[in-house]
Amino acid sequence: MAGSDTIARASTGRSAPDTVKILIAGGFGVGKTTMVGSVSEIVPLRTEEPLTMAGLDVDDLDGIEEKRATTVAMDFGRITVSDDLVLYLFGTPGQQRFWFMWNDLALGALGAVVLVDVRRPESSFAAIDFFERRGIPFVIAVNGFHGEHPYPAEDVREALTLPEGVPVLLCDARERESCRDVLVALIDRLIAEAVPAR
């Protein structure tokens, strides 16, 4: 219970954990909702709606024909990384018609995960550009659909023309530990960039 945890922290002299806002971004159908849901320690907030015939001319389903629902605002989850660090995860909507929400979702975010589907790498270009332009540190997480990773991380880096400082990790958005490793890599990057080099 939250109340007893607060009392325990007060009695041991420990302060409340730091909270960090992280965005989970990428193109339409790359696995953002799945990642937030698999790694969150709380029941995630989802704003999914069914795909309908009305969206056929708007939403490009090439390569993701089995998709039946889409995020129309955001996903939200939370994960405690350590006793003194809690991450609040905000999944962005993927379709271009909802990109106007990204600016608001990015307010206060310290970092981001850009999910990539190697079957459709171009769907992640907009997210990469978004974070580069705003100077928000990010990592690339290559989502292995059906558990498959046909290309090594360095090939993905080259295809996306990423600088060496951007970590590229292979992951499975369905697996909690895999997603947690991606988030830890992002935190490591944030710490490295926050500590001045000697």
C-alpha positions in Angstrom: 0.0 0.0 0.0 1.2 3.5 -0.9 0.5 4.9 2.6 2.6 2.3 4.4 5.4 2.7 1.9 5.5 6.4 2.6 5.6 5.8 6.4 8.4 3.2 5.9 10.5 5.7 3.9 10.0 8.4 6.5 11.0 6.0 9.4 14.2 4.9 7.6 15.1 8.5 6.5 14.9 7.6 2.8 13.4 10.2 0.5 10.8 9.5 -2.1 12.1 8.0 -5.4 12.9 10.3 -8.3 10.4 10.1 -11.1 11.4 10.4 -14.7 9.1 10.8 -17.7 10.0 8.7 -20.7 8.3 8.6 -24.1 7.8 5.3 -26.1 7.5 6.4 -29.7 7.7 5.1 -33.2 5.6 4.5 -36.3 2.1 3.0 -36.6 2.0 -0.6 -35.4 5.6 -0.9 -34.2 4.6 -2.2 -30.7 4.4 0.8 -28.5 1.2 -0.2 -26.7 2.6 -3.8 -26.3 5.8 -2.5 -24.8 4.1 -0.2 -22.2 1.8 -3.0 -21.3 4.4 -5.7 -20.9 6.8 -3.7 -18.8 4.3 -1.7 -16.6 3.9 -2.7 -13.0 0.4 -1.2 -12.9 -2.5 -1.9 -15.2 -1.6 0.4 -18.1 -3.9 3.2 -19.3 -4.8 2.7 -22.9 -6.7 4.8 -25.4 -7.1 2.2 -28.1 -10.0 2.3 -30.5 -10.9 -0.3 -33.2 -9.7 0.3 -36.7 -12.7 0.8 -39.0 -13.4 0.9 -42.7 -13.5 4.7 -42.5 -9.7 4.7 -41.9 -8.7 2.5 -44.8 -7.7 5.5 -46.9 -5.9 7.1 -44.1 -4.0 4.4 -42.2 -1.3 2.4 -44.1 -1.6 -1.2 -43.0 1.0 -2.6 -45.3 2.9 -5.2 -43.3 0.5 -5.0 -40.3 -2.7 -6.2 -41.9 -3.6 -8.2 -38.7 -3.8 -4.9 -36.7 -7.3 -4.4 -35.3 -7.0 -1.4 -32.9 -5.0 1.8 -32.7 -3.9 4.3 -30.0 -5.7 7.6 -30.4 -4.2 9.6 -27.6 -1.5 7.8 -25.5 -0.6 4.8 -23.4 0.6 5.2 -19.8 2.5 2.8 -17.5 4.9 2.9 -14.6 8.0 0.8 -13.7 10.2 1.0 -10.6 13.7 0.5 -11.8 15.3 0.8 -8.3 14.5 2.0 -4.8 15.2 5.6 -5.8 14.0 5.7 -9.5 10.5 5.3 -11.0 9.8 5.7 -14.7 6.5 7.0 -16.0 6.0 5.7 -19.5 4.0 7.6 -22.1 3.3 5.8 -25.4 2.7 8.1 -28.3 0.1 7.6 -31.0 1.6 6.3 -34.3 -0.5 7.6 -37.1 0.4 10.9 -38.7 -3.0 12.4 -38.0 -2.3 12.2 -34.3 1.3 13.5 -34.3 0.1 17.0 -33.2 -0.1 15.4 -29.6 3.6 14.6 -29.5 4.6 18.1 -28.6 2.4 18.0 -25.5 3.4 14.5 -24.6 7.1 15.5 -24.8 6.8 18.3 -22.2 9.0 17.3 -19.3 10.3 14.1 -20.9 13.9 13.4 -20.1 14.3 10.7 -22.8 12.7 8.4 -25.2 12.6 4.9 -26.7 12.1 4.8 -30.5 10.7 1.4 -31.4 11.6 0.2 -34.9 10.0 -2.5 -37.1 12.7 -3.6 -39.6 10.0 -4.7 -42.0 9.0 -1.0 -42.2 12.0 1.1 -40.9 10.7 4.3 -42.6 7.8 4.4 -40.2 10.3 5.4 -37.4 12.0 8.3 -39.3 9.6 10.9 -38.0 10.1 9.9 -34.4 13.9 9.9 -34.7 13.7 13.4 -36.3 11.3 14.6 -33.6 13.8 13.8 -30.8 16.9 14.9 -32.6 15.4 18.3 -33.3 14.4 18.8 -29.7 17.6 17.5 -28.2 15.8 14.7 -26.3 18.2 11.7 -25.8 16.8 8.5 -27.1 17.7 4.8 -27.8 16.5 2.7 -30.7 14.7 -0.6 -29.8 14.4 -3.0 -32.7 11.2 -4.9 -32.0 11.6 -8.5 -33.1 8.2 -9.5 -34.4 7.5 -13.2 -34.0 10.7 -13.3 -31.9 12.8 -12.8 -35.0 15.7 -10.4 -35.6 16.8 -10.8 -39.2 19.4 -7.9 -39.0 22.1 -7.2 -36.4 22.0 -3.9 -34.5 24.8 -2.3 -36.5 23.0 -2.9 -39.8 19.9 -1.2 -38.4 22.1 1.7 -37.2 23.5 2.1 -40.7 20.0 1.9 -42.3 18.7 4.6 -40.0 21.9 6.7 -40.4 22.2 7.0 -36.6 25.3 8.6 -34.9 27.4 6.3 -32.8 26.2 7.8 -29.6 22.6 6.4 -30.0 22.3 2.9 -28.6 20.6 0.3 -30.8 19.2 -2.6 -29.0 17.3 -5.7 -30.1 14.2 -6.4 -28.1 10.9 -8.2 -28.0 8.1 -5.8 -26.9 6.1 -8.7 -25.5 8.7 -9.6 -22.9 9.0 -7.6 -19.7 12.8 -8.3 -19.2 13.6 -7.3 -22.7 11.7 -4.0 -22.4 13.3 -3.4 -19.0 16.8 -3.8 -20.5 15.9 -1.2 -23.1 14.8 1.3 -20.4 17.9 0.7 -18.4 20.0 1.4 -21.5 18.2 4.7 -21.9 18.8 5.6 -18.2 22.4 4.8 -18.7 22.6 7.2 -21.6 20.8 9.9 -19.7 23.2 9.6 -16.8 26.2 9.5 -19.1 25.1 12.7 -20.8 24.3 14.4 -17.4 27.7 13.8 -15.9 30.4 16.0 -17.4 33.4 14.2 -19.0 36.7 14.6 -17.1 
